[in-house]
Amino acid sequence: MNRRQLTHAAPLAWLAAGPGTAAAWNPGQHDYDAAVQQIWRTGPLHGLEGRALGLELVRCATLAPSSHNTQCWRFAIAPDAITVLPDFSRRCPAVDPDDHHLFVSLGCATENLVQAAGAQGLRAEARFEPAQAAVRVTLAPGTPQSTALYVAIPARQCTRGDFDGHPLTAGELKQLTAAAAGPGVQCHLFTDRAALERILSFVVEGNTAQIRDPAFVRELKQWLRFNAADAVRLGDGLYTAASGNPTAPTWLGRLLFDLFFTPGVEADRYAQQVRSASGVAVFVAEQADAAHWVAVGRAYQRFALQATALGVRNAMLNQPVEVAALRPRFAAALGLGPLRPDLVVRFGRGPALPRSLRRPVSAVLV
């Protein structure tokens, strides 16, 4: 048994204690399944107006990804606009000290909102407001347009598992590139194996640096949800089953995390994931500021929704951009010059995994 197999198998060892143990510690599975069906549903396209319409648009926005699934956003609903505001109480200072990922997350939520507004017959225009550090999305009557990207919103997920390794067609790559296109943002696709190995080397180096940083490890552990009951109770964070790992009682999950979250085990895991990918996308903003980070989030979200519409999954590999000391070398290796790489995303086909949950809309309203 290698280290990667041991990591996946070890949490199951406690089950040998006796029959029925699993049910005793994980009573929330039924509630979790019900929550998934409620959260990740397709909403109505007709009959909504006023406050009800605003709440539906916000619900769609909250289905966007965020770093550690912190859901670091708030929403203010007005008759002709919805403002997407940062929630700095949910920032991650260890992994995201300059709030880069936070503003990228606001961009992801904004793009979902814009796509949902179009499907509801509204013309949405998003503008970053520096004074508020927020995105104001103005809404005006328009023609309903239920695009493939809107339809993909409840199906999209960051799939933290292995892919099948098969290449995408030239047409599919072209569609992904077109979806990611936007002002102030570049999307570079890497599909040849030599390039993926170079990227993998930076992922492993960055991941090793993070694991050796006690502040990073404490912060990550804070956002892990080791079982369905905790996932439902809190409605946020990273549900361990969503990364293909077994669930466990919280006390055991924390113990096993401390034992097996090591550079060697994680290097093996990322090597398998990168080598099973069809390619890697790197998103780069033309300027390093909050407005452009929001634009990166919007571009990535269109990419992720288009990928979902094509039956293609994706997941983040952001270690090379999260470790500041590593970032310039990574940019140079990719030929980006002085630009800061913002997101690193692997993509390919593979099975779905369990979902991380979302807090109710009422919890994110101003």
ZAMARGU-4260 file (C-alpha; in steps of 0.2 Angstrom, whole numbers, plus 5000, padded with zeros to 4 digits):
<rodrens>
0) 5000/5000/5000 | 5007/5017/4995 | 5005/5033/5005 | 4991/5039/4994 | 4981/5023/4997
5) 4985/5023/5015 | 4978/5041/5017 | 4961/5036/5009 | 4960/5019/5018 | 4966/5025/5036
10) 4950/5034/5040 | 4940/5018/5037 | 4950/5008/5050 | 4940/5014/5065 | 4924/5006/5057
15) 4932/4989/5063 | 4927/4994/5080 | 4910/4986/5077 | 4894/4986/5067 | 4883/5001/5067
20) 4897/5013/5071 | 4896/5023/5055 | 4877/5027/5058 | 4881/5032/5076 | 4893/5046/5071
25) 4885/5052/5055 | 4867/5055/5058 | 4866/5070/5046 | 4867/5061/5030 | 4849/5061/5027
30) 4849/5080/5031 | 4864/5082/5019 | 4855/5074/5005 | 4840/5085/5007 | 4851/5100/5008
35) 4860/5096/4992 | 4843/5094/4983 | 4837/5110/4990 | 4853/5121/4986 | 4858/5114/4970
40) 4841/5115/4961 | 4836/5124/4945 | 4825/5139/4949 | 4809/5145/4941 | 4811/5156/4926
45) 4793/5163/4926 | 4782/5171/4938 | 4795/5180/4949 | 4795/5199/4952 | 4800/5211/4965
50) 4809/5205/4981 | 4806/5186/4976 | 4815/5189/4959 | 4830/5198/4969 | 4831/5183/4981
55) 4832/5171/4967 | 4846/5180/4958 | 4855/5180/4975 | 4852/5162/4977 | 4860/5158/4960
60) 4875/5170/4964 | 4878/5160/4980 | 4881/5144/4970 | 4897/5151/4964 | 4914/5145/4971
65) 4924/5154/4984 | 4941/5150/4992 | 4939/5136/5006 | 4920/5138/5002 | 4920/5153/5014
70) 4906/5162/5005 | 4914/5178/5008 | 4900/5189/5001 | 4885/5199/5006 | 4871/5206/4994
75) 4861/5221/4995 | 4845/5221/4985 | 4837/5236/4978 | 4823/5238/4965 | 4835/5241/4950
80) 4851/5234/4956 | 4860/5221/4967 | 4876/5225/4975 | 4889/5211/4979 | 4899/5216/4994
85) 4914/5208/5002 | 4912/5200/5019 | 4929/5202/5027 | 4924/5192/5042 | 4926/5177/5031
90) 4943/5182/5024 | 4957/5169/5024 | 4973/5179/5030 | 4985/5164/5029 | 4981/5158/5011
95) 4975/5175/5005 | 4983/5189/5014 | 4979/5203/5001 | 4961/5197/4998 | 4965/5192/4980
100) 4954/5176/4981 | 4941/5185/4990 | 4938/5197/4976 | 4940/5183/4963 | 4925/5175/4973
105) 4915/5191/4971 | 4918/5190/4953 | 4912/5172/4952 | 4896/5177/4961 | 4893/5192/4950
110) 4894/5181/4934 | 4881/5169/4941 | 4870/5184/4945 | 4872/5191/4928 | 4868/5174/4919
115) 4853/5172/4930 | 4847/5189/4927 | 4847/5187/4908 | 4837/5171/4910 | 4824/5180/4920
120) 4823/5193/4906 | 4834/5207/4914 | 4848/5216/4906 | 4862/5216/4919 | 4877/5227/4919
125) 4891/5225/4932 | 4903/5238/4938 | 4916/5238/4951 | 4914/5252/4964 | 4931/5256/4972
130) 4924/5266/4986 | 4914/5252/4992 | 4926/5238/4986 | 4910/5230/4979 | 4901/5226/4963
135) 4885/5235/4958 | 4874/5225/4946 | 4861/5236/4938 | 4845/5228/4931 | 4834/5234/4917
140) 4820/5225/4907 | 4826/5215/4893 | 4823/5199/4883 | 4824/5182/4892 | 4840/5172/4887
145) 4842/5156/4895 | 4859/5151/4890 | 4869/5135/4892 | 4879/5144/4905 | 4864/5148/4915
150) 4858/5131/4914 | 4875/5124/4920 | 4874/5135/4937 | 4866/5121/4948 | 4877/5107/4940
155) 4894/5116/4941 | 4906/5110/4955 | 4925/5111/4958 | 4928/5092/4957 | 4943/5088/4968
160) 4946/5070/4961 | 4955/5062/4947 | 4949/5064/4928 | 4950/5052/4914 | 4966/5059/4905
165) 4958/5060/4888 | 4961/5075/4878 | 4947/5088/4874 | 4943/5091/4856 | 4950/5107/4847
170) 4932/5113/4846 | 4929/5111/4865 | 4945/5120/4869 | 4940/5134/4858 | 4923/5135/4867
175) 4932/5136/4884 | 4944/5150/4878 | 4929/5160/4870 | 4919/5158/4887 | 4934/5165/4897
180) 4937/5180/4885 | 4934/5197/4894 | 4942/5214/4895 | 4958/5215/4906 | 4960/5196/4908
185) 4970/5183/4899 | 4966/5164/4899 | 4981/5152/4894 | 4977/5134/4891 | 4991/5121/4892
190) 4988/5103/4886 | 5005/5096/4881 | 5012/5084/4894 | 5029/5093/4896 | 5019/5109/4901
195) 5008/5100/4913 | 5024/5092/4922 | 5031/5110/4923 | 5015/5116/4931 | 5015/5101/4943
200) 5032/5104/4949 | 5027/5122/4955 | 5010/5115/4962 | 5020/5102/4973 | 5033/5116/4978
205) 5020/5128/4983 | 5009/5114/4992 | 5025/5109/5002 | 5028/5127/5007 | 5010/5128/5013
210) 5010/5112/5023 | 5025/5118/5032 | 5017/5134/5037 | 5007/5131/5053 | 4996/5146/5050
215) 4990/5139/5033 | 4987/5122/5041 | 4977/5129/5055 | 4966/5140/5044 | 4963/5126/5032
220) 4958/5114/5046 | 4946/5127/5052 | 4936/5126/5036 | 4936/5107/5034 | 4919/5098/5038
225) 4923/5080/5042 | 4905/5073/5041 | 4888/5077/5034 | 4881/5083/5051 | 4894/5097/5052
230) 4892/5101/5034 | 4873/5104/5036 | 4875/5113/5053 | 4887/5126/5046 | 4883/5126/5028
235) 4900/5132/5022 | 4918/5125/5022 | 4926/5110/5013 | 4916/5094/5015 | 4929/5080/5015
240) 4918/5069/5005 | 4918/5082/4991 | 4937/5078/4989 | 4934/5060/4988 | 4939/5056/5006
245) 4929/5046/5018 | 4919/5055/5032 | 4923/5053/5050 | 4918/5060/5067 | 4925/5077/5069
250) 4938/5071/5083 | 4944/5057/5072 | 4944/5068/5056 | 4955/5081/5065 | 4967/5067/5071
255) 4969/5059/5054 | 4971/5076/5046 | 4986/5079/5058 | 4993/5062/5054 | 4991/5061/5035
260) 4991/5079/5029 | 5010/5078/5024 | 5020/5085/5009 | 5023/5067/5003 | 5005/5062/5003
265) 4999/5078/4995 | 5013/5077/4982 | 5007/5060/4976 | 4989/5066/4976 | 4992/5081/4965
270) 5003/5071/4953 | 4989/5059/4950 | 4977/5073/4948 | 4987/5084/4936 | 4993/5068/4926
275) 4974/5063/4924 | 4969/5080/4918 | 4966/5085/4900 | 4974/5102/4903 | 4977/5117/4914
280) 4970/5134/4912 | 4980/5149/4919 | 4970/5165/4921 | 4980/5181/4922 | 4974/5199/4925
285) 4982/5214/4916 | 4983/5223/4932 | 4984/5217/4950 | 4970/5226/4959 | 4953/5222/4966
290) 4943/5227/4950 | 4954/5216/4939 | 4953/5201/4952 | 4934/5203/4951 | 4936/5202/4932
295) 4946/5186/4933 | 4933/5178/4944 | 4919/5182/4931 | 4931/5175/4917 | 4934/5159/4927
300) 4916/5157/4931 | 4911/5158/4913 | 4925/5145/4909 | 4918/5134/4923 | 4900/5135/4917
305) 4905/5132/4899 | 4915/5117/4904 | 4900/5110/4914 | 4889/5112/4899 | 4902/5102/4889
310) 4902/5088/4902 | 4920/5094/4908 | 4925/5096/4926 | 4938/5107/4934 | 4947/5111/4950
315) 4959/5123/4957 | 4978/5121/4958 | 4982/5138/4966 | 4997/5134/4976 | 5009/5142/4964
320) 4999/5159/4965 | 4996/5158/4983 | 5014/5157/4989 | 5020/5174/4985 | 5039/5169/4984
325) 5035/5156/4971 | 5024/5167/4960 | 5037/5176/4950 | 5046/5160/4945 | 5030/5152/4940
330) 5025/5167/4930 | 5042/5167/4921 | 5041/5148/4918 | 5024/5151/4909 | 5031/5166/4899
335) 5020/5179/4907 | 5033/5192/4910 | 5029/5204/4924 | 5011/5199/4925 | 5004/5191/4941
340) 4995/5174/4937 | 4979/5173/4946 | 4971/5156/4945 | 4977/5139/4940 | 4964/5127/4935
345) 4965/5109/4929 | 4951/5102/4918 | 4945/5085/4911 | 4931/5073/4912 | 4927/5062/4927
350) 4914/5057/4939 | 4905/5070/4950 | 4909/5070/4969 | 4898/5075/4984 | 4894/5094/4986
355) 4900/5107/4998 | 4885/5116/5004 | 4879/5134/5005 | 4872/5145/5018 | 4854/5151/5016
360) 4851/5167/5006 | 4845/5175/5022 | 4862/5174/5030 | 4871/5184/5016 | 4859/5198/5014
365) 4863/5216/5020
</rodrens>
